[in-house]
Amino acid sequence: MRSWERVIPATDLEVHAAAGYGKPLGLGTHPAALLIDLNYRFLGRRPEPILRSVALWPKSSGERGWTAVAHVRRLLSLSRAADIPVIYTTGQGDRPRGPQFLKSRQHGEAPPQADDLAIVAEIAPAPGDLVLAKPGPSAFFGTALLAHLIQRGIDTLLVAGCTTSGCVRATVVDAASYGFRVSVVEECVFDRFEISHHVALFDLNAKYADVMSLAEVERYLENLSREVSEPHAQGGCRAVR
């Protein structure tokens, strides 16, 4: 059973099956890991129960966010072992505040800090990783992400981060619109609202991406590395990106 089947109405699941949604797309041969908004603003400074966490840091996702960080560390380790590009996004601290900011509380009991938009230390970028500051929900909107992916010959994105129903969803929809294959790594995405998390996963898997477990992504990267190394062992000249 998929995680979202616990919350999606049975009638919707029947329509989903009858209409033929959710067929696996499969992934390409030149992936990049895309880590969305894993900063202190969206995680808080430490794991806290969700209601306490949002009292301190209104945009945080509480303990479930920090649980996902441990899985993201594994995804990073796998990505670096496979020698694929790693790309981070975070927010723009100096962007104009449009209507979106009126939808929720911006400040909590904990005072703002200068590094609120920094990637949390547990999964901090390494030298050579790309870090993009984005002005909107999608990692593609107002950034050089698309140009970077084209220049590197990327055809597949392994997506982690937050929130599943917000910036992750917006990014995945745009990625699919541009023709990329997308894996949403289930243990590595999270949301402050559990219902939004499950519904977003259901919808993304139905139409735009393959929602995959971290174990499935690990097998994919291992197979990819094996396919790249075999031509070299046989005297081939396949390029490694």
ZAMARGU-4260 file (C-alpha; in steps of 0.2 Angstrom, whole numbers, plus 5000, padded with zeros to 4 digits):
<rodrens>
0) 5000/5000/5000 | 5006/5017/4996 | 5007/5030/5010 | 4993/5041/5003 | 4981/5027/5001
5) 4977/5029/5020 | 4970/5046/5017 | 4964/5047/4999 | 4945/5042/4998 | 4942/5025/4990
10) 4931/5033/4976 | 4946/5044/4971 | 4957/5029/4971 | 4945/5019/4960 | 4944/5034/4948
15) 4963/5035/4948 | 4964/5016/4944 | 4950/5017/4931 | 4958/5032/4922 | 4975/5024/4921
20) 4985/5037/4931 | 5001/5034/4940 | 5010/5023/4927 | 5029/5023/4931 | 5039/5034/4919
25) 5056/5028/4923 | 5071/5038/4925 | 5085/5044/4913 | 5104/5042/4913 | 5110/5059/4918
30) 5102/5063/4935 | 5105/5077/4947 | 5100/5078/4965 | 5089/5094/4969 | 5087/5098/4987
35) 5073/5111/4990 | 5073/5124/5004 | 5081/5113/5018 | 5085/5129/5028 | 5083/5134/5046
40) 5068/5144/5042 | 5058/5129/5036 | 5066/5117/5049 | 5069/5127/5064 | 5084/5126/5075
45) 5081/5109/5082 | 5068/5095/5082 | 5052/5100/5091 | 5034/5094/5092 | 5025/5102/5078
50) 5014/5114/5088 | 5029/5120/5098 | 5040/5121/5083 | 5028/5133/5073 | 5026/5144/5089
55) 5045/5147/5088 | 5047/5146/5069 | 5030/5148/5060 | 5037/5140/5043 | 5044/5125/5051
60) 5038/5107/5050 | 5043/5101/5067 | 5051/5084/5070 | 5045/5076/5054 | 5057/5089/5045
65) 5072/5083/5055 | 5067/5065/5052 | 5068/5068/5034 | 5085/5077/5035 | 5093/5060/5041
70) 5086/5052/5025 | 5092/5067/5014 | 5110/5064/5022 | 5109/5046/5014 | 5103/5053/4998
75) 5118/5065/4997 | 5130/5051/5001 | 5123/5041/4987 | 5123/5056/4975 | 5141/5060/4979
80) 5146/5042/4977 | 5138/5041/4960 | 5146/5058/4956 | 5130/5067/4950 | 5127/5085/4952
85) 5120/5091/4969 | 5109/5107/4968 | 5101/5116/4983 | 5088/5130/4983 | 5084/5142/4997
90) 5074/5158/4998 | 5079/5176/4994 | 5080/5186/5009 | 5078/5203/5001 | 5064/5199/4989
95) 5049/5211/4989 | 5035/5204/5000 | 5020/5201/4988 | 5002/5195/4992 | 5009/5177/4997
100) 5016/5184/5013 | 4998/5189/5019 | 4993/5171/5019 | 5002/5166/5035 | 5011/5173/5050
105) 5029/5177/5047 | 5037/5179/5064 | 5037/5167/5079 | 5043/5167/5097 | 5061/5164/5091
110) 5069/5180/5085 | 5075/5180/5066 | 5093/5176/5064 | 5105/5181/5050 | 5107/5163/5044
115) 5089/5158/5044 | 5090/5155/5025 | 5106/5145/5026 | 5105/5126/5023 | 5106/5117/5039
120) 5123/5111/5044 | 5119/5093/5044 | 5117/5093/5025 | 5127/5108/5021 | 5133/5110/5003
125) 5150/5104/4998 | 5162/5114/4987 | 5156/5113/4969 | 5138/5111/4974 | 5126/5124/4966
130) 5115/5134/4978 | 5101/5144/4970 | 5091/5158/4979 | 5074/5158/4972 | 5060/5171/4973
135) 5045/5160/4972 | 5039/5142/4976 | 5047/5134/4960 | 5065/5131/4959 | 5064/5136/4941
140) 5055/5153/4943 | 5067/5168/4942 | 5083/5157/4943 | 5096/5150/4932 | 5091/5132/4936
145) 5085/5127/4918 | 5101/5134/4910 | 5112/5124/4922 | 5103/5108/4919 | 5104/5110/4900
150) 5122/5114/4901 | 5126/5099/4911 | 5115/5087/4900 | 5104/5083/4915 | 5088/5073/4910
155) 5082/5067/4928 | 5080/5076/4944 | 5080/5067/4961 | 5070/5079/4972 | 5070/5081/4991
160) 5065/5095/5003 | 5050/5105/5008 | 5036/5107/5008 | 5029/5093/4998 | 5013/5103/4994
165) 5022/5119/4991 | 5039/5122/4984 | 5042/5103/4980 | 5026/5102/4970 | 5028/5118/4961
170) 5046/5113/4956 | 5041/5095/4951 | 5026/5102/4940 | 5038/5114/4931 | 5052/5101/4929
175) 5039/5089/4921 | 5033/5104/4910 | 5051/5106/4904 | 5052/5087/4900 | 5063/5081/4914
180) 5060/5064/4922 | 5057/5066/4941 | 5059/5055/4956 | 5051/5062/4972 | 5061/5053/4985
185) 5047/5049/4998 | 5057/5049/5014 | 5066/5065/5009 | 5051/5076/5007 | 5040/5083/5021
190) 5027/5096/5025 | 5020/5104/5040 | 5003/5098/5036 | 5001/5079/5035 | 4986/5079/5024
195) 4994/5091/5011 | 5009/5080/5011 | 5000/5064/5007 | 4988/5072/4994 | 5003/5080/4985
200) 5012/5064/4984 | 4997/5056/4977 | 4994/5069/4964 | 5012/5071/4959 | 5014/5052/4957
205) 4998/5051/4947 | 5003/5064/4934 | 5020/5072/4935 | 5033/5061/4943 | 5038/5044/4950
210) 5037/5044/4969 | 5050/5032/4974 | 5058/5026/4991 | 5075/5030/4995 | 5080/5011/4993
215) 5073/5012/4975 | 5083/5027/4971 | 5099/5019/4979 | 5096/5004/4967 | 5094/5016/4952
220) 5110/5025/4956 | 5120/5009/4959 | 5114/5002/4942 | 5118/5018/4934 | 5136/5018/4941
225) 5138/5000/4935 | 5132/5004/4918 | 5144/5019/4917 | 5159/5009/4923 | 5157/4993/4912
230) 5161/5002/4896 | 5177/5008/4903 | 5182/4991/4909 | 5179/4985/4892 | 5189/4998/4884
235) 5174/5009/4879 | 5174/5028/4880 | 5157/5033/4888 | 5158/5049/4896 | 5155/5051/4915
240) 5145/5067/4919
</rodrens>
